[in-house]
Amino acid sequence: MSPDPKKKALGDARKAQADFEKTQRELDERAKARRESFERAKIAGATLREIGEAVGLHHTRVGQVIRGE
């Protein structure tokens, strides 16, 4: 006998949501680490342009990341 399709679909939805939340937490942690590393580079004397060149981003985007935008 095959499992109830509704029950299976709800289980799949719960797993997908849990996976999404885990991935979102990891992404948030990585974004924070990136922002902090940009800040450290700036404190060390690097310009936004230099940081941007080093990481492949436009200097205005580097500034946005540092400001948390």
PDB file as gemmi writes it, atoms N, CA and C in Angstrom:
CRYST1    1.000    1.000    1.000  90.00  90.00  90.00 P 1                      
ATOM      1  N   MET A   1       0.848  -1.183   0.000  1.00  0.00           N  
ATOM      2  CA  MET A   1       0.000   0.000   0.000  1.00  0.00           C  
ATOM      3  C   MET A   1       0.895   1.248   0.000  1.00  0.00           C  
ATOM      4  N   SER A   2       0.632   2.181  -0.899  1.00  0.00           N  
ATOM      5  CA  SER A   2       1.443   3.401  -1.001  1.00  0.00           C  
ATOM      6  C   SER A   2       1.038   4.392   0.089  1.00  0.00           C  
ATOM      7  N   PRO A   3       2.001   5.230   0.532  1.00  0.00           N  
ATOM      8  CA  PRO A   3       1.683   6.198   1.574  1.00  0.00           C  
ATOM      9  C   PRO A   3       0.676   7.236   1.076  1.00  0.00           C  
ATOM     10  N   ASP A   4      -0.024   7.835   2.019  1.00  0.00           N  
ATOM     11  CA  ASP A   4      -1.005   8.873   1.723  1.00  0.00           C  
ATOM     12  C   ASP A   4      -0.294  10.034   1.024  1.00  0.00           C  
ATOM     13  N   PRO A   5      -0.717  10.408  -0.185  1.00  0.00           N  
ATOM     14  CA  PRO A   5      -0.032  11.474  -0.926  1.00  0.00           C  
ATOM     15  C   PRO A   5      -0.013  12.813  -0.179  1.00  0.00           C  
ATOM     16  N   LYS A   6      -1.090  13.126   0.526  1.00  0.00           N  
ATOM     17  CA  LYS A   6      -1.150  14.382   1.268  1.00  0.00           C  
ATOM     18  C   LYS A   6      -0.117  14.372   2.396  1.00  0.00           C  
ATOM     19  N   LYS A   7      -0.053  13.257   3.131  1.00  0.00           N  
ATOM     20  CA  LYS A   7       0.908  13.132   4.231  1.00  0.00           C  
ATOM     21  C   LYS A   7       2.326  13.235   3.706  1.00  0.00           C  
ATOM     22  N   LYS A   8       2.600  12.585   2.579  1.00  0.00           N  
ATOM     23  CA  LYS A   8       3.927  12.636   1.983  1.00  0.00           C  
ATOM     24  C   LYS A   8       4.271  14.062   1.543  1.00  0.00           C  
ATOM     25  N   ALA A   9       3.315  14.742   0.918  1.00  0.00           N  
ATOM     26  CA  ALA A   9       3.548  16.111   0.452  1.00  0.00           C  
ATOM     27  C   ALA A   9       3.820  17.050   1.623  1.00  0.00           C  
ATOM     28  N   LEU A  10       3.096  16.886   2.714  1.00  0.00           N  
ATOM     29  CA  LEU A  10       3.326  17.720   3.889  1.00  0.00           C  
ATOM     30  C   LEU A  10       4.693  17.443   4.508  1.00  0.00           C  
ATOM     31  N   GLY A  11       5.092  16.195   4.533  1.00  0.00           N  
ATOM     32  CA  GLY A  11       6.429  15.842   5.021  1.00  0.00           C  
ATOM     33  C   GLY A  11       7.514  16.447   4.144  1.00  0.00           C  
ATOM     34  N   ASP A  12       7.316  16.391   2.843  1.00  0.00           N  
ATOM     35  CA  ASP A  12       8.265  17.004   1.906  1.00  0.00           C  
ATOM     36  C   ASP A  12       8.355  18.517   2.133  1.00  0.00           C  
ATOM     37  N   ALA A  13       7.197  19.149   2.371  1.00  0.00           N  
ATOM     38  CA  ALA A  13       7.169  20.599   2.607  1.00  0.00           C  
ATOM     39  C   ALA A  13       7.913  20.948   3.889  1.00  0.00           C  
ATOM     40  N   ARG A  14       7.712  20.149   4.961  1.00  0.00           N  
ATOM     41  CA  ARG A  14       8.422  20.391   6.215  1.00  0.00           C  
ATOM     42  C   ARG A  14       9.928  20.275   6.019  1.00  0.00           C  
ATOM     43  N   LYS A  15      10.365  19.255   5.290  1.00  0.00           N  
ATOM     44  CA  LYS A  15      11.795  19.065   5.049  1.00  0.00           C  
ATOM     45  C   LYS A  15      12.363  20.213   4.217  1.00  0.00           C  
ATOM     46  N   ALA A  16      11.647  20.621   3.201  1.00  0.00           N  
ATOM     47  CA  ALA A  16      12.104  21.727   2.364  1.00  0.00           C  
ATOM     48  C   ALA A  16      12.231  23.008   3.175  1.00  0.00           C  
ATOM     49  N   GLN A  17      11.280  23.262   4.067  1.00  0.00           N  
ATOM     50  CA  GLN A  17      11.327  24.455   4.906  1.00  0.00           C  
ATOM     51  C   GLN A  17      12.515  24.399   5.859  1.00  0.00           C  
ATOM     52  N   ALA A  18      12.746  23.245   6.466  1.00  0.00           N  
ATOM     53  CA  ALA A  18      13.884  23.086   7.383  1.00  0.00           C  
ATOM     54  C   ALA A  18      15.204  23.288   6.637  1.00  0.00           C  
ATOM     55  N   ASP A  19      15.309  22.719   5.437  1.00  0.00           N  
ATOM     56  CA  ASP A  19      16.510  22.900   4.625  1.00  0.00           C  
ATOM     57  C   ASP A  19      16.718  24.367   4.272  1.00  0.00           C  
ATOM     58  N   PHE A  20      15.640  25.049   3.911  1.00  0.00           N  
ATOM     59  CA  PHE A  20      15.710  26.470   3.571  1.00  0.00           C  
ATOM     60  C   PHE A  20      16.197  27.279   4.767  1.00  0.00           C  
ATOM     61  N   GLU A  21      15.631  27.027   5.939  1.00  0.00           N  
ATOM     62  CA  GLU A  21      16.016  27.779   7.133  1.00  0.00           C  
ATOM     63  C   GLU A  21      17.484  27.551   7.483  1.00  0.00           C  
ATOM     64  N   LYS A  22      17.958  26.324   7.332  1.00  0.00           N  
ATOM     65  CA  LYS A  22      19.368  26.019   7.597  1.00  0.00           C  
ATOM     66  C   LYS A  22      20.258  26.778   6.613  1.00  0.00           C  
ATOM     67  N   THR A  23      19.898  26.748   5.348  1.00  0.00           N  
ATOM     68  CA  THR A  23      20.669  27.445   4.331  1.00  0.00           C  
ATOM     69  C   THR A  23      20.664  28.946   4.578  1.00  0.00           C  
ATOM     70  N   GLN A  24      19.521  29.499   4.978  1.00  0.00           N  
ATOM     71  CA  GLN A  24      19.425  30.934   5.249  1.00  0.00           C  
ATOM     72  C   GLN A  24      20.319  31.332   6.419  1.00  0.00           C  
ATOM     73  N   ARG A  25      20.346  30.516   7.472  1.00  0.00           N  
ATOM     74  CA  ARG A  25      21.228  30.800   8.612  1.00  0.00           C  
ATOM     75  C   ARG A  25      22.689  30.797   8.172  1.00  0.00           C  
ATOM     76  N   GLU A  26      23.059  29.802   7.362  1.00  0.00           N  
ATOM     77  CA  GLU A  26      24.434  29.722   6.867  1.00  0.00           C  
ATOM     78  C   GLU A  26      24.769  30.933   6.002  1.00  0.00           C  
ATOM     79  N   LEU A  27      23.843  31.342   5.149  1.00  0.00           N  
ATOM     80  CA  LEU A  27      24.058  32.504   4.296  1.00  0.00           C  
ATOM     81  C   LEU A  27      24.216  33.766   5.140  1.00  0.00           C  
ATOM     82  N   ASP A  28      23.396  33.917   6.163  1.00  0.00           N  
ATOM     83  CA  ASP A  28      23.500  35.078   7.050  1.00  0.00           C  
ATOM     84  C   ASP A  28      24.859  35.115   7.743  1.00  0.00           C  
ATOM     85  N   GLU A  29      25.336  33.956   8.184  1.00  0.00           N  
ATOM     86  CA  GLU A  29      26.647  33.879   8.842  1.00  0.00           C  
ATOM     87  C   GLU A  29      27.767  34.253   7.872  1.00  0.00           C  
ATOM     88  N   ARG A  30      27.672  33.787   6.642  1.00  0.00           N  
ATOM     89  CA  ARG A  30      28.697  34.096   5.641  1.00  0.00           C  
ATOM     90  C   ARG A  30      28.672  35.572   5.255  1.00  0.00           C  
ATOM     91  N   ALA A  31      27.477  36.152   5.176  1.00  0.00           N  
ATOM     92  CA  ALA A  31      27.362  37.583   4.862  1.00  0.00           C  
ATOM     93  C   ALA A  31      27.998  38.413   5.974  1.00  0.00           C  
ATOM     94  N   LYS A  32      27.769  38.000   7.219  1.00  0.00           N  
ATOM     95  CA  LYS A  32      28.377  38.710   8.353  1.00  0.00           C  
ATOM     96  C   LYS A  32      29.900  38.599   8.295  1.00  0.00           C  
ATOM     97  N   ALA A  33      30.411  37.417   8.000  1.00  0.00           N  
ATOM     98  CA  ALA A  33      31.860  37.222   7.905  1.00  0.00           C  
ATOM     99  C   ALA A  33      32.447  38.075   6.784  1.00  0.00           C  
ATOM    100  N   ARG A  34      31.732  38.175   5.664  1.00  0.00           N  
ATOM    101  CA  ARG A  34      32.204  39.003   4.551  1.00  0.00           C  
ATOM    102  C   ARG A  34      32.246  40.462   4.959  1.00  0.00           C  
ATOM    103  N   ARG A  35      31.170  40.939   5.579  1.00  0.00           N  
ATOM    104  CA  ARG A  35      31.110  42.338   6.013  1.00  0.00           C  
ATOM    105  C   ARG A  35      32.245  42.641   6.987  1.00  0.00           C  
ATOM    106  N   GLU A  36      32.463  41.758   7.936  1.00  0.00           N  
ATOM    107  CA  GLU A  36      33.525  41.965   8.918  1.00  0.00           C  
ATOM    108  C   GLU A  36      34.908  41.971   8.262  1.00  0.00           C  
ATOM    109  N   SER A  37      35.114  41.119   7.263  1.00  0.00           N  
ATOM    110  CA  SER A  37      36.415  41.094   6.588  1.00  0.00           C  
ATOM    111  C   SER A  37      36.633  42.378   5.789  1.00  0.00           C  
ATOM    112  N   PHE A  38      35.578  42.906   5.162  1.00  0.00           N  
ATOM    113  CA  PHE A  38      35.691  44.176   4.449  1.00  0.00           C  
ATOM    114  C   PHE A  38      36.016  45.294   5.434  1.00  0.00           C  
ATOM    115  N   GLU A  39      35.349  45.272   6.594  1.00  0.00           N  
ATOM    116  CA  GLU A  39      35.617  46.287   7.613  1.00  0.00           C  
ATOM    117  C   GLU A  39      37.068  46.218   8.089  1.00  0.00           C  
ATOM    118  N   ARG A  40      37.576  45.002   8.310  1.00  0.00           N  
ATOM    119  CA  ARG A  40      38.970  44.853   8.743  1.00  0.00           C  
ATOM    120  C   ARG A  40      39.931  45.398   7.690  1.00  0.00           C  
ATOM    121  N   ALA A  41      39.632  45.135   6.426  1.00  0.00           N  
ATOM    122  CA  ALA A  41      40.487  45.646   5.349  1.00  0.00           C  
ATOM    123  C   ALA A  41      40.468  47.170   5.336  1.00  0.00           C  
ATOM    124  N   LYS A  42      39.295  47.745   5.536  1.00  0.00           N  
ATOM    125  CA  LYS A  42      39.177  49.207   5.555  1.00  0.00           C  
ATOM    126  C   LYS A  42      39.942  49.796   6.739  1.00  0.00           C  
ATOM    127  N   ILE A  43      39.799  49.194   7.918  1.00  0.00           N  
ATOM    128  CA  ILE A  43      40.516  49.650   9.108  1.00  0.00           C  
ATOM    129  C   ILE A  43      42.025  49.537   8.903  1.00  0.00           C  
ATOM    130  N   ALA A  44      42.443  48.523   8.160  1.00  0.00           N  
ATOM    131  CA  ALA A  44      43.869  48.318   7.888  1.00  0.00           C  
ATOM    132  C   ALA A  44      44.416  49.321   6.873  1.00  0.00           C  
ATOM    133  N   GLY A  45      43.519  50.131   6.287  1.00  0.00           N  
ATOM    134  CA  GLY A  45      43.970  51.179   5.383  1.00  0.00           C  
ATOM    135  C   GLY A  45      43.603  50.997   3.926  1.00  0.00           C  
ATOM    136  N   ALA A  46      42.934  49.924   3.595  1.00  0.00           N  
ATOM    137  CA  ALA A  46      42.537  49.707   2.204  1.00  0.00           C  
ATOM    138  C   ALA A  46      41.367  50.621   1.855  1.00  0.00           C  
ATOM    139  N   THR A  47      41.389  51.131   0.639  1.00  0.00           N  
ATOM    140  CA  THR A  47      40.269  51.939   0.166  1.00  0.00           C  
ATOM    141  C   THR A  47      39.156  51.011  -0.317  1.00  0.00           C  
ATOM    142  N   LEU A  48      37.966  51.577  -0.474  1.00  0.00           N  
ATOM    143  CA  LEU A  48      36.856  50.781  -1.004  1.00  0.00           C  
ATOM    144  C   LEU A  48      37.189  50.264  -2.399  1.00  0.00           C  
ATOM    145  N   ARG A  49      37.870  51.083  -3.173  1.00  0.00           N  
ATOM    146  CA  ARG A  49      38.272  50.659  -4.519  1.00  0.00           C  
ATOM    147  C   ARG A  49      39.238  49.475  -4.456  1.00  0.00           C  
ATOM    148  N   GLU A  50      40.193  49.536  -3.542  1.00  0.00           N  
ATOM    149  CA  GLU A  50      41.156  48.434  -3.415  1.00  0.00           C  
ATOM    150  C   GLU A  50      40.464  47.143  -2.965  1.00  0.00           C  
ATOM    151  N   ILE A  51      39.558  47.279  -2.029  1.00  0.00           N  
ATOM    152  CA  ILE A  51      38.819  46.092  -1.580  1.00  0.00           C  
ATOM    153  C   ILE A  51      37.994  45.536  -2.740  1.00  0.00           C  
ATOM    154  N   GLY A  52      37.322  46.433  -3.456  1.00  0.00           N  
ATOM    155  CA  GLY A  52      36.523  46.009  -4.601  1.00  0.00           C  
ATOM    156  C   GLY A  52      37.345  45.297  -5.655  1.00  0.00           C  
ATOM    157  N   GLU A  53      38.512  45.836  -5.954  1.00  0.00           N  
ATOM    158  CA  GLU A  53      39.389  45.191  -6.935  1.00  0.00           C  
ATOM    159  C   GLU A  53      39.827  43.806  -6.448  1.00  0.00           C  
ATOM    160  N   ALA A  54      40.106  43.694  -5.153  1.00  0.00           N  
ATOM    161  CA  ALA A  54      40.570  42.424  -4.598  1.00  0.00           C  
ATOM    162  C   ALA A  54      39.493  41.341  -4.642  1.00  0.00           C  
ATOM    163  N   VAL A  55      38.229  41.741  -4.503  1.00  0.00           N  
ATOM    164  CA  VAL A  55      37.150  40.751  -4.419  1.00  0.00           C  
ATOM    165  C   VAL A  55      36.256  40.701  -5.659  1.00  0.00           C  
ATOM    166  N   GLY A  56      36.503  41.584  -6.608  1.00  0.00           N  
ATOM    167  CA  GLY A  56      35.713  41.557  -7.837  1.00  0.00           C  
ATOM    168  C   GLY A  56      34.361  42.237  -7.734  1.00  0.00           C  
ATOM    169  N   LEU A  57      34.283  43.257  -6.874  1.00  0.00           N  
ATOM    170  CA  LEU A  57      33.048  44.027  -6.743  1.00  0.00           C  
ATOM    171  C   LEU A  57      33.331  45.499  -7.012  1.00  0.00           C  
ATOM    172  N   HIS A  58      32.309  46.226  -7.406  1.00  0.00           N  
ATOM    173  CA  HIS A  58      32.434  47.667  -7.582  1.00  0.00           C  
ATOM    174  C   HIS A  58      32.594  48.294  -6.204  1.00  0.00           C  
ATOM    175  N   HIS A  59      33.365  49.370  -6.122  1.00  0.00           N  
ATOM    176  CA  HIS A  59      33.622  49.998  -4.824  1.00  0.00           C  
ATOM    177  C   HIS A  59      32.358  50.484  -4.133  1.00  0.00           C  
ATOM    178  N   THR A  60      31.336  50.864  -4.919  1.00  0.00           N  
ATOM    179  CA  THR A  60      30.096  51.297  -4.271  1.00  0.00           C  
ATOM    180  C   THR A  60      29.396  50.118  -3.592  1.00  0.00           C  
ATOM    181  N   ARG A  61      29.502  48.945  -4.193  1.00  0.00           N  
ATOM    182  CA  ARG A  61      28.913  47.753  -3.573  1.00  0.00           C  
ATOM    183  C   ARG A  61      29.665  47.393  -2.300  1.00  0.00           C  
ATOM    184  N   VAL A  62      30.976  47.557  -2.294  1.00  0.00           N  
ATOM    185  CA  VAL A  62      31.768  47.294  -1.091  1.00  0.00           C  
ATOM    186  C   VAL A  62      31.280  48.193   0.041  1.00  0.00           C  
ATOM    187  N   GLY A  63      31.059  49.464  -0.256  1.00  0.00           N  
ATOM    188  CA  GLY A  63      30.544  50.388   0.747  1.00  0.00           C  
ATOM    189  C   GLY A  63      29.181  49.958   1.265  1.00  0.00           C  
ATOM    190  N   GLN A  64      28.329  49.486   0.368  1.00  0.00           N  
ATOM    191  CA  GLN A  64      27.006  49.020   0.776  1.00  0.00           C  
ATOM    192  C   GLN A  64      27.123  47.817   1.707  1.00  0.00           C  
ATOM    193  N   VAL A  65      28.017  46.910   1.373  1.00  0.00           N  
ATOM    194  CA  VAL A  65      28.201  45.717   2.217  1.00  0.00           C  
ATOM    195  C   VAL A  65      28.670  46.141   3.600  1.00  0.00           C  
ATOM    196  N   ILE A  66      29.620  47.044   3.651  1.00  0.00           N  
ATOM    197  CA  ILE A  66      30.135  47.499   4.947  1.00  0.00           C  
ATOM    198  C   ILE A  66      29.036  48.160   5.769  1.00  0.00           C  
ATOM    199  N   ARG A  67      28.155  48.920   5.107  1.00  0.00           N  
ATOM    200  CA  ARG A  67      27.050  49.589   5.811  1.00  0.00           C  
ATOM    201  C   ARG A  67      25.899  48.634   6.141  1.00  0.00           C  
ATOM    202  N   GLY A  68      25.989  47.421   5.643  1.00  0.00           N  
ATOM    203  CA  GLY A  68      24.938  46.435   5.900  1.00  0.00           C  
ATOM    204  C   GLY A  68      23.729  46.555   5.011  1.00  0.00           C  
ATOM    205  N   GLU A  69      23.916  47.132   3.843  1.00  0.00           N  
ATOM    206  CA  GLU A  69      22.799  47.308   2.892  1.00  0.00           C  
ATOM    207  C   GLU A  69      22.725  46.140   1.924  1.00  0.00           C  
TER     208      GLU A  69                                                      
END                                                                             
